[in-house]
Amino acid sequence: MLRSDRREPLRAQRDPLADDQGRPRSNREERRNLRKQTWLGRFVSTYGWRAYALPVLAVLTVVVLYQTVTGTSAPTPANADGPIQGPPTINSPGTAIVGAPPKGLTQFDANLPTGILPAGGPFTESGAKTWHVVPGTTPKVGAGNTKTFRYTVEVEDGVDTTSFGGDDGFARMVSETLANPKSWTHNPQFAFERVDGDAQPDFRVSLTSPMTVREGCGYDIQLEASCYNPAYSENQPRVFVNEARWVRGAVPFQGDIGSYRQYLINHEVGHAIGYPKHEPCPENGALAPVMMQQTFSTDNDDAAKFDPESVKPNGLTCKFNSWPYPIA
């Protein structure tokens, strides 16, 4: 019999009554389809999901090798690494007040809506211009490879703190904010340690009445502000936290009052540990840098009216943000 490529020779069984029918016949239809496939189709049929995974892995390997050799990588989101003004100037000498609106700003509208104090609860207009240390200490928090900052928490005599948890409530908010991983200790340069009693701190975080703040921070622009004064009264570095802002917050900061208080602590302590400059909004819709003056604005056009030296009007608007390292 002539043999065709499409025919198999007849094969007789050795034992017709046996259960074992011998080698199963191949599927002729499947073999014909296989012959019709391209080399790529046969490759996919043979290796299944591996046929897709192998090229992807090869491409990723090439990309990683290229970035390793050239030093390039994907762009980092704005503010992902914290403050963008560069390394801090730790232990730098100076007596200038940091954080208050600059002096000599004559072209300023004090009625600008973003700067006014919003309506809200009562606060102490004027205190005694003396402070008492809130008792309490904390262990060192953070690596502190460059500096461990010792601080006290203080309240001006005459300030009534009962509406927001008393002196201990204020002190707890300060300590817990600075101990948060999204705060300054995310940078291994920094560590914080709260002290009390007769210990000499690097700076004092002081809840202060608005009239005393005006003396400690200046009042050239007639808006309620907070600031850092490195040489206030017998050269005591003091972070002034304005009680009016602590109670009522700020119009531009669209978060809750707790988030605003965390921002206020991080911002003013940022000045104390070596970040003297204010930051502009880096990208439309991004989280505002914590060193942006979010008490007055999260929009560069308005912020430039408060701080024309640091911020240029360019139409960029950010979202409120309480933390130096918000994605930590």
HUJOJO-V658894 format. One record per pair of residues at least 6 apart in sequence whose C-alpha atoms are under 7 Angstrom apart, sorted by the first residue. I is the first residue (numbers start at 1). J is the second residue. D is the distance in Angstrom with one decimal. If there is no record, write none. Layout:
((I;J;D) (I;J;D))
This chain:
((44;51;5.5) (67;73;5.9) (78;282;6.8) (78;283;6.9) (78;286;6.8) (79;289;6.4) (80;325;6.7) (80;327;6.5) (81;325;6.3) (82;324;4.9) (82;325;4.6) (83;289;6.4) (83;324;6.2) (88;274;4.6) (88;275;5.3) (89;274;4.5) (89;275;6.7) (90;273;6.0) (90;274;4.8) (95;230;5.5) (95;231;5.3) (96;229;6.9) (96;230;7.0) (97;217;6.5) (97;228;6.0) (97;229;4.6) (97;230;6.7) (98;227;5.9) (98;228;5.1) (98;229;6.3) (98;271;6.6) (98;276;6.1) (99;227;4.6) (99;228;6.2) (100;217;6.1) (100;225;6.4) (100;226;6.6) (100;227;5.4) (101;221;6.6) (101;306;6.1) (101;307;6.5) (102;307;6.7) (103;220;5.9) (108;305;6.6) (110;222;6.4) (114;251;5.6) (114;252;5.7) (114;296;5.5) (114;297;6.0) (115;223;6.6) (115;296;4.7) (116;223;6.4) (117;224;6.8) (117;250;6.3) (118;248;6.3) (118;250;6.3) (118;251;6.3) (119;248;6.8) (120;248;5.3) (121;247;6.4) (121;248;6.5) (123;243;6.6) (123;244;5.8) (123;247;6.8) (124;159;5.6) (124;160;6.6) (124;209;5.8) (125;209;5.7) (125;210;5.8) (125;211;6.2) (126;209;5.3) (126;210;6.4) (126;211;5.2) (126;212;6.5) (127;156;6.3) (127;157;6.0) (127;158;4.8) (127;159;5.8) (127;209;5.7) (127;212;6.8) (128;156;6.8) (128;157;5.4) (128;158;5.9) (129;156;6.5) (129;212;6.1) (130;156;5.6) (130;157;5.7) (131;154;6.0) (131;155;5.4) (131;156;4.1) (131;157;5.3) (132;154;5.4) (132;155;5.7) (132;156;6.4) (132;157;6.5) (133;152;6.6) (133;153;5.9) (133;154;4.4) (133;155;6.7) (133;196;6.5) (134;153;5.7) (134;154;5.4) (134;167;6.5) (134;168;7.0) (134;171;6.9) (135;196;5.8) (136;195;6.9) (136;196;6.1) (137;194;4.9) (137;195;4.9) (137;196;6.3) (138;193;5.8) (138;194;5.1) (139;193;5.8) (140;191;6.5) (140;192;5.6) (140;193;4.6) (141;179;6.1) (141;191;5.3) (141;192;5.3) (141;193;6.4) (142;185;4.9) (142;188;6.6) (142;190;6.2) (142;191;4.2) (142;192;6.7) (143;188;5.0) (143;189;6.6) (143;190;6.3) (143;191;5.6) (144;188;5.8) (144;189;4.9) (144;190;4.2) (144;191;4.2) (145;188;5.9) (145;189;4.6) (145;190;6.6) (146;189;4.7) (146;190;6.4) (147;189;6.3) (147;190;5.5) (147;191;6.4) (148;190;5.9) (148;191;4.4) (148;192;5.5) (149;191;6.1) (149;192;4.8) (149;193;6.2) (149;202;5.9) (150;192;5.9) (150;193;4.8) (150;194;5.7) (150;195;6.4) (150;201;4.9) (150;202;5.2) (151;193;6.4) (151;194;5.0) (151;195;5.9) (151;201;4.8) (151;202;5.7) (151;203;5.2) (151;204;5.5) (152;194;5.7) (152;195;5.4) (152;196;5.8) (152;201;6.2) (152;203;6.9) (152;204;4.9) (152;205;6.2) (153;171;5.8) (153;204;6.0) (153;205;5.0) (153;206;6.1) (154;204;6.8) (154;205;6.1) (154;206;4.6) (154;207;6.4) (155;167;6.9) (155;206;5.5) (155;207;4.8) (155;208;6.5) (156;206;7.0) (156;207;6.1) (156;208;5.3) (159;209;6.6) (161;167;6.0) (174;265;6.6) (177;183;6.9) (177;262;6.1) (178;184;6.8) (181;328;6.6) (182;323;5.9) (182;324;6.5) (182;325;4.8) (182;326;5.5) (182;328;5.3) (183;266;6.9) (183;323;5.7) (183;324;5.5) (183;325;6.2) (184;190;6.7) (184;324;6.3) (185;191;5.7) (202;237;7.0) (203;237;4.8) (203;238;5.4) (203;239;6.9) (204;237;6.4) (204;238;4.7) (204;239;5.8) (205;238;6.2) (205;239;4.7) (205;240;6.5) (206;238;6.7) (206;239;5.8) (206;240;5.3) (206;241;5.8) (207;240;6.4) (207;241;4.8) (207;242;6.2) (207;243;6.0) (208;240;6.3) (208;241;5.8) (208;242;5.3) (208;243;5.6) (209;242;6.0) (209;243;5.4) (210;224;6.8) (210;242;5.8) (210;243;6.5) (210;244;6.3) (213;240;6.5) (213;242;6.4) (216;229;6.9) (216;232;6.9) (217;227;5.9) (217;229;6.8) (225;242;6.4) (226;240;5.4) (226;241;5.2) (226;242;5.2) (227;239;6.1) (227;240;5.3) (227;268;6.1) (228;238;5.9) (228;239;4.4) (228;240;5.9) (228;268;6.1) (228;271;6.4) (228;272;6.3) (229;237;5.8) (229;238;5.4) (229;239;6.4) (230;236;6.6) (230;237;3.9) (230;238;6.1) (231;237;5.2) (232;238;6.6) (239;268;6.3) (239;269;6.8) (246;261;6.2) (249;257;6.0) (249;260;6.3) (250;295;5.3) (252;294;6.5) (252;295;6.5) (252;296;6.4) (252;297;5.2) (252;298;6.3) (253;260;6.9) (253;294;6.1) (253;295;6.5) (253;320;5.6) (254;320;6.4) (255;320;6.8) (259;322;6.0) (260;322;6.6) (262;322;5.7) (263;290;6.8) (263;321;7.0) (263;322;3.9) (263;323;6.4) (266;323;6.7) (267;290;5.8) (267;291;5.6) (278;291;5.2) (278;292;5.3) (278;293;6.7) (278;310;6.1) (279;289;6.5) (279;291;5.4) (279;292;4.5) (279;310;6.6) (279;311;7.0) (280;292;5.9) (280;300;6.2) (280;311;5.3) (281;288;5.7) (281;289;6.9) (281;298;7.0) (281;299;6.9) (281;300;6.1) (281;316;6.3) (281;317;6.3) (281;318;5.7) (283;316;6.3) (283;318;7.0) (284;316;4.8) (284;317;5.1) (284;318;5.8) (285;317;6.0) (285;318;4.8) (285;319;6.1) (286;318;5.1) (286;319;6.0) (287;318;5.5) (287;319;4.8) (287;320;6.1) (287;321;5.7) (288;298;6.7) (288;318;5.1) (288;319;5.5) (288;320;5.6) (288;321;5.5) (289;321;6.9) (289;324;6.9) (290;321;6.3) (290;322;6.1) (290;323;5.7) (290;324;5.3) (296;303;6.8) (297;303;5.4) (298;317;5.9) (298;318;5.4) (298;319;6.7) (298;320;6.8) (299;316;6.0) (299;317;4.2) (299;318;6.3) (300;311;6.4) (300;312;6.5) (300;313;5.2) (300;314;6.3) (300;315;6.1) (300;316;5.6) (300;317;6.3) (301;313;4.2) (301;314;6.2) (301;315;5.7) (303;311;6.4) (304;311;4.8) (304;312;5.4) (304;313;5.7))
